[in-house]
């Protein structure tokens, strides 16, 4: 890691406001999340359930919902994540240039705003898929902003003044950041993006007061880098929780390939205060050509449990060994206690890009359930519950097919049966609500690629509608690209699933009013009945929605808010002016454009926060 | 958009020079990396800069550059990036592989290959063919320090020959605005961090040009089943920008000797341009 620039060091000294001497920021955050008037962390709570106890808006009256106020962010491009609401103040972020606004809900006016100084020439060229930012974290009287240029900044929540900044990564190596941080105890957790550049992923914890690095756990490399303790840290193997031997990562790579091995950590992180464990997923291995990296490439594509104080690995489980499909494993991990096979477990639930919904015991890492949550998924027959490994169908393995064969009809497509948009969970129904993609892909080898002046034979990726029923898997010629699905993680069964014309790229929220809210790429905020999936309300916001719907209460009224602003991978054709309207541009943006072409007639760029409420 | 006379189009196949007329005020607008030797630099020292200057001169146009590091998203953010007035930021990318699918490509203007570059005086001076590396006694093989990129045919070759364990990993692209990959490799070869590298011809030419003559053994790599080392380089324009493509094709034909002289002057290995497979543009 490069030494931090002087101005960063200088800034870590002065804290402007006197903060109470709590060494335990989590009690602060935890308290805030217990009050449903707040939406104090990306997931609504540490468990990442995105469930709200508010019930003012319910299945009966949600049809009367209407926009209460709206706010333009002033930024085009993709708006992911969602607003935080803490003690009545609303905090909202933008994609690059990562402006933060604190908004007074009473007057709907800006209390303060902060735009970091970032060099666009350095940052934008290293961001793969639009310049998204997935939101803020709150704790210890501060707002934490993870800037695109990898600088992590703490702002005084009252004034917007910068308290400290720290350089989390090196953009020179292709590192960027898109994730929302998470405050745990006296630390702020953040990860890293840049898998396309071969960046080696890590999760890092910084001191909440000073920005000093507390620990850093890499996704791959020697045990001292991954913070795996051989003989103590475990994985799921041979049908049991098994201690890991030494060098469990490096032994699955050739030579020093792990040094540029990927496994980035750009998703969402959750925390169990009782177990004191932090949970998250790691992304795909680099290089993209699987032939060139023999082995399982551990611990890419894995679920992790780390000790919050030290970063030491409690357990790790690899979902997609030796990835050939770009099924990035970074999606969120939701922590719910539920009965599986007649026994109560503290579970962790994760819906992977690879199409499998996993339920594990979050204390031990025991694999409990692994079933596909969209039945068009065909790259595996099943997950072997004993080994924990997916049983790959040779026909859909690019490596098996070799370089003279197109690999067609692989489902899901590279953007996954579900991408980063987080699920919600309702304890009322016991179900998870999944914002899903419904696409398949083909790889055409023998296409000439060109990276920074070096030509080579690569593969071209095209995506197309799955054309099959998500519930049965039967081919039916349908053209919808998205599904919104209710899932029972205790049994691994789909309870209901609604078709969506486009991918659902918006995180949902479930409420005690029996309603689940999510956004669509055309720009609709939708409300459905949590039990049946019946659509109860929709409203078209100014642009496509790739943000997460959040809900909170102010002055006795329940509000629902969402960022619209098309972009991200799904909208990159629109966000970056990629689509020239003919099929030759299908494979730009990693194949996302062709499948999303008709989106352009529904929605245009522009960031807006729209806040909904029932009429007075 | 330039209008061609029928005569000009008919003359694409004849030998008399006839350069299409351009509208007054039109510029020759190039999308390029400001720090990408030997291809292009802001100081205009790259061979692509020289070829662009040659073309602009013949067209009687002024050159205008749009600079952006050439990494993922380069085409999207330059050639295909719309400006507020409904146009585009720039019109030509001076070097892309023939048949590249992110752009329409012109006729190729040179053909080159990857090269195994070995720094002399490091104990490898006896190597005269790449295949020797694969057949070294194990002990010698283990002392190899060869660069390995995160993609590309060189890595494929190392993999096929059981040499991945000897690879020193390098990123194919970085976020470094002060060094490009060729510069990094050149520095590390000099420092002895690596002794050898399988590098694309133009970059291999650049590395050699930074040192006294004969500092390196340069062995061209030969394509084999499953590994393609040779590529033709063309220019890239937007899909559907046919007039400009025609104009560039004419210029390439008329100046091929001059262009190849420029490329060769950078120490880049040049091979005969093979027949181009015709690309199906309807897939």
Interface residues (C-beta under 8 A of the other chain):
Chain A: X121 X122 X124 X125 X126 X127 X128 X170 X171 X172 X173 X174 X175 X176 X194 X196 X197 X198 X254 X255 X256 X257 X259 X260 X286 X287 X288 X289 X291 X292 X294 X402 X403 X447 X448 X449 X450 X451 X452 X453 X454 X455 X456 X457 X458 X460 X572 X576 X577 X578 X580 X582 X583 X584 X585 X587 X588 X589
Chain B: X36 X39 X68 X69 X70 X71 X72 X73 X74 X75 X76 X77 X80 X81 X82 X95 X96 X97 X98 X99 X100 X101 X102 X104 X148 X149 X150 X151 X152 X153 X155 X156 X159 X164 X165 X166 X167 X168 X169 X170 X171 X172 X173 X174 X175 X176 X177 X178 X180 X181 X182 X200 X202 X203 X226 X228 X231 X233 X238 X239 X240 X281 X282 X283
